[in-house]
Amino acid sequence: MSGALGATGFPEQAVRARARAGTAEVFPPADSYGSRLYGATAREPEDALDELRLVPPVFMPRRLEKLIELGREPSYEDVDLHTTVGGFAAELPLYLSAFGSTRAGSGDLGVAAGRQAARLGIPMVIGENMVPVHGYSRGGDGMRSALLERIAAYTESVADGVGGVVVQQSTEDADSEVWNLLYSDPGTRALRDSGRLGFELKVGQGAKPGLGGMTVVGADEGERLAGQFTVRDLLGERGRLLRCATPGTFTEEIVRQQLRFMRNNFPLARTWVKFHPGRDIARAAATAWAAGADAVTVDGAEGGTGWAPRVFLDQVGLPLGECLRRIGPPAGDLLATGRIWEGGRAVRALALGATAVGLGRAALLAVDEDPREGLVRLARALALETRLLVSAVGKYRVADLDPEDLWSPNAPAPAPPPLEAPAPATPPAGSRTAGTPAAGTTPLRPPPVRPAAAGATSVRGRA
């Protein structure tokens, strides 16, 4: 544990506990069994997505289908979490969210996170501005650049046939021709030729919608980067400068043309696009899918970042749950990120249409706690919760989840479905129907109601 990394407003200690203990943190302490009772707690929801509850039905036809398939009663262990994430086979409905050129994500923690994501068999996204800030070197001089170091760590640890690496490109990255460099690099050829290399067009991010990336740099680095970025003395500390990237300019036609360019110029690479939580997110996602995007990433306003103006963190952008609600049933792979760290929030996002969810701050905290196993343990705890929850609603694939599995306290109660009356049975010949006295018998009648004695009290009138 380094403990050097903090995450204000995020359940840091809960994530670190999972990075240490893994699936044990899904349950109360085992030594409390028999001496403590448990029930619902007064949990305050963080946002509208947390406010939703998963609601298992009473009747479960898909569980019956699974029972017939297996020849036995199914359990949570029969839930299949394998899926396809933006064109990549994945062992879990997870991916490692983009860490860009910020200090927290571009150093040793980013390498450790990539290595563990590879072991988990999930895709990894590498964020913007890695090349403009850290350069591009294949290691011929003994020093490999930060971008290629992360890709190499992932490639060395991933099994055949699963996972993939996706690299973002922003305006400054385009000037550095990042995608061209990677597509022709011998070090990424194995990923490219096996269909496990992808490029992501970054339109925006959740923590600061409408702005470009921001970092804090020293005076020397600021002078070096001033030709590519806006560098200003705004932080009030000597020797610390604000470095700002441009957000880029996008319209529907520009997005369509960019995606067409990506597909034509890099035909072996998967094509992703990442949007910030804008009010027209449904239209943006539909535009990308129609243009052939393999995946659309939606970064909710709860998404994390290495640096941003405070006013943006709490006051700008749609929450993730509202983004998913506006998009509705997706026309392609929909990837969701924003404060994901445990199975409940993940499954609610999946039920609202997401194909997979991304781990950002949670992943960095986990590898900060344990650089060798922290992310693996965190993901295994999340996977266990996901299996438990998906099986609880009577389903055995995450793709079968839908909004019917959720309840919102703000939604009106649904009208009860009409019950189908059973067809009346046809009495056999010579029999009598119920209520018809047999010949020669006297029909039963209810006993007469006698008036109550004076001073007596009826049951209905009793207090």
ChimeraX attribute file (.defattr): number of C-alpha atoms within 10 A of each C-alpha:
attribute: neighborCount
match mode: 1-to-1
recipient: residues
	/A:1	15
	/A:2	10
	/A:3	10
	/A:4	9
	/A:5	14
	/A:6	14
	/A:7	15
	/A:8	6
	/A:9	6
	/A:10	15
	/A:11	13
	/A:12	17
	/A:13	12
	/A:14	13
	/A:15	25
	/A:16	24
	/A:17	17
	/A:18	26
	/A:19	30
	/A:20	19
	/A:21	15
	/A:22	22
	/A:23	18
	/A:24	14
	/A:25	19
	/A:26	16
	/A:27	9
	/A:28	11
	/A:29	10
	/A:30	9
	/A:31	8
	/A:32	9
	/A:33	10
	/A:34	7
	/A:35	6
	/A:36	9
	/A:37	7
	/A:38	7
	/A:39	5
	/A:40	5
	/A:41	6
	/A:42	6
	/A:43	8
	/A:44	8
	/A:45	10
	/A:46	10
	/A:47	13
	/A:48	14
	/A:49	21
	/A:50	17
	/A:51	17
	/A:52	19
	/A:53	15
	/A:54	19
	/A:55	14
	/A:56	18
	/A:57	12
	/A:58	8
	/A:59	10
	/A:60	13
	/A:61	12
	/A:62	15
	/A:63	19
	/A:64	16
	/A:65	14
	/A:66	19
	/A:67	14
	/A:68	12
	/A:69	11
	/A:70	11
	/A:71	9
	/A:72	10
	/A:73	12
	/A:74	19
	/A:75	16
	/A:76	18
	/A:77	11
	/A:78	16
	/A:79	21
	/A:80	17
	/A:81	19
	/A:82	17
	/A:83	20
	/A:84	20
	/A:85	25
	/A:86	25
	/A:87	22
	/A:88	22
	/A:89	20
	/A:90	23
	/A:91	20
	/A:92	25
	/A:93	26
	/A:94	30
	/A:95	27
	/A:96	27
	/A:97	27
	/A:98	21
	/A:99	27
	/A:100	25
	/A:101	24
	/A:102	21
	/A:103	16
	/A:104	21
	/A:105	21
	/A:106	20
	/A:107	17
	/A:108	17
	/A:109	23
	/A:110	26
	/A:111	23
	/A:112	24
	/A:113	31
	/A:114	31
	/A:115	26
	/A:116	26
	/A:117	25
	/A:118	25
	/A:119	21
	/A:120	24
	/A:121	25
	/A:122	27
	/A:123	33
	/A:124	29
	/A:125	22
	/A:126	26
	/A:127	23
	/A:128	27
	/A:129	24
	/A:130	25
	/A:131	22
	/A:132	19
	/A:133	19
	/A:134	13
	/A:135	14
	/A:136	18
	/A:137	16
	/A:138	15
	/A:139	11
	/A:140	7
	/A:141	7
	/A:142	8
	/A:143	10
	/A:144	16
	/A:145	16
	/A:146	22
	/A:147	26
	/A:148	22
	/A:149	21
	/A:150	24
	/A:151	23
	/A:152	17
	/A:153	18
	/A:154	26
	/A:155	22
	/A:156	11
	/A:157	16
	/A:158	21
	/A:159	13
	/A:160	11
	/A:161	13
	/A:162	20
	/A:163	31
	/A:164	31
	/A:165	28
	/A:166	25
	/A:167	24
	/A:168	26
	/A:169	25
	/A:170	23
	/A:171	20
	/A:172	21
	/A:173	18
	/A:174	15
	/A:175	11
	/A:176	18
	/A:177	14
	/A:178	22
	/A:179	21
	/A:180	12
	/A:181	12
	/A:182	19
	/A:183	21
	/A:184	12
	/A:185	14
	/A:186	12
	/A:187	15
	/A:188	19
	/A:189	15
	/A:190	13
	/A:191	21
	/A:192	23
	/A:193	11
	/A:194	14
	/A:195	21
	/A:196	24
	/A:197	27
	/A:198	29
	/A:199	24
	/A:200	29
	/A:201	23
	/A:202	22
	/A:203	22
	/A:204	23
	/A:205	28
	/A:206	29
	/A:207	29
	/A:208	28
	/A:209	22
	/A:210	20
	/A:211	19
	/A:212	20
	/A:213	25
	/A:214	22
	/A:215	17
	/A:216	20
	/A:217	19
	/A:218	14
	/A:219	15
	/A:220	11
	/A:221	15
	/A:222	21
	/A:223	12
	/A:224	13
	/A:225	16
	/A:226	13
	/A:227	9
	/A:228	18
	/A:229	19
	/A:230	14
	/A:231	23
	/A:232	15
	/A:233	14
	/A:234	11
	/A:235	11
	/A:236	8
	/A:237	8
	/A:238	10
	/A:239	13
	/A:240	18
	/A:241	22
	/A:242	18
	/A:243	23
	/A:244	18
	/A:245	19
	/A:246	16
	/A:247	18
	/A:248	14
	/A:249	10
	/A:250	11
	/A:251	9
	/A:252	13
	/A:253	11
	/A:254	11
	/A:255	19
	/A:256	18
	/A:257	13
	/A:258	17
	/A:259	22
	/A:260	16
	/A:261	12
	/A:262	20
	/A:263	18
	/A:264	11
	/A:265	13
	/A:266	19
	/A:267	14
	/A:268	17
	/A:269	26
	/A:270	24
	/A:271	25
	/A:272	27
	/A:273	26
	/A:274	23
	/A:275	22
	/A:276	27
	/A:277	29
	/A:278	23
	/A:279	13
	/A:280	11
	/A:281	19
	/A:282	17
	/A:283	13
	/A:284	21
	/A:285	24
	/A:286	17
	/A:287	16
	/A:288	25
	/A:289	21
	/A:290	12
	/A:291	17
	/A:292	15
	/A:293	26
	/A:294	21
	/A:295	24
	/A:296	28
	/A:297	26
	/A:298	29
	/A:299	31
	/A:300	27
	/A:301	29
	/A:302	25
	/A:303	25
	/A:304	25
	/A:305	23
	/A:306	18
	/A:307	17
	/A:308	16
	/A:309	10
	/A:310	10
	/A:311	9
	/A:312	16
	/A:313	19
	/A:314	12
	/A:315	11
	/A:316	17
	/A:317	23
	/A:318	20
	/A:319	20
	/A:320	25
	/A:321	23
	/A:322	19
	/A:323	24
	/A:324	27
	/A:325	15
	/A:326	13
	/A:327	19
	/A:328	14
	/A:329	14
	/A:330	17
	/A:331	15
	/A:332	20
	/A:333	21
	/A:334	24
	/A:335	28
	/A:336	31
	/A:337	29
	/A:338	26
	/A:339	24
	/A:340	22
	/A:341	26
	/A:342	22
	/A:343	21
	/A:344	20
	/A:345	22
	/A:346	28
	/A:347	28
	/A:348	25
	/A:349	27
	/A:350	24
	/A:351	22
	/A:352	24
	/A:353	26
	/A:354	29
	/A:355	24
	/A:356	26
	/A:357	29
	/A:358	28
	/A:359	26
	/A:360	24
	/A:361	28
	/A:362	29
	/A:363	30
	/A:364	27
	/A:365	29
	/A:366	29
	/A:367	28
	/A:368	26
	/A:369	23
	/A:370	21
	/A:371	23
	/A:372	15
	/A:373	19
	/A:374	29
	/A:375	35
	/A:376	25
	/A:377	25
	/A:378	28
	/A:379	27
	/A:380	18
	/A:381	23
	/A:382	27
	/A:383	20
	/A:384	18
	/A:385	21
	/A:386	25
	/A:387	23
	/A:388	19
	/A:389	22
	/A:390	25
	/A:391	23
	/A:392	18
	/A:393	21
	/A:394	26
	/A:395	25
	/A:396	25
	/A:397	16
	/A:398	24
	/A:399	18
	/A:400	14
	/A:401	22
	/A:402	17
	/A:403	16
	/A:404	13
	/A:405	20
	/A:406	17
	/A:407	16
	/A:408	15
	/A:409	10
	/A:410	9
	/A:411	7
	/A:412	8
	/A:413	9
	/A:414	6
	/A:415	6
	/A:416	6
	/A:417	6
	/A:418	6
	/A:419	6
	/A:420	6
	/A:421	6
	/A:422	6
	/A:423	6
	/A:424	6
	/A:425	7
	/A:426	7
	/A:427	10
	/A:428	8
	/A:429	6
	/A:430	6
	/A:431	9
	/A:432	12
	/A:433	12
	/A:434	7
	/A:435	8
	/A:436	9
	/A:437	12
	/A:438	11
	/A:439	8
	/A:440	6
	/A:441	7
	/A:442	8
	/A:443	10
	/A:444	8
	/A:445	6
	/A:446	5
	/A:447	6
	/A:448	6
	/A:449	6
	/A:450	6
	/A:451	7
	/A:452	9
	/A:453	8
	/A:454	6
	/A:455	6
	/A:456	8
	/A:457	11
	/A:458	9
	/A:459	7
	/A:460	6
	/A:461	6
	/A:462	6
	/A:463	5
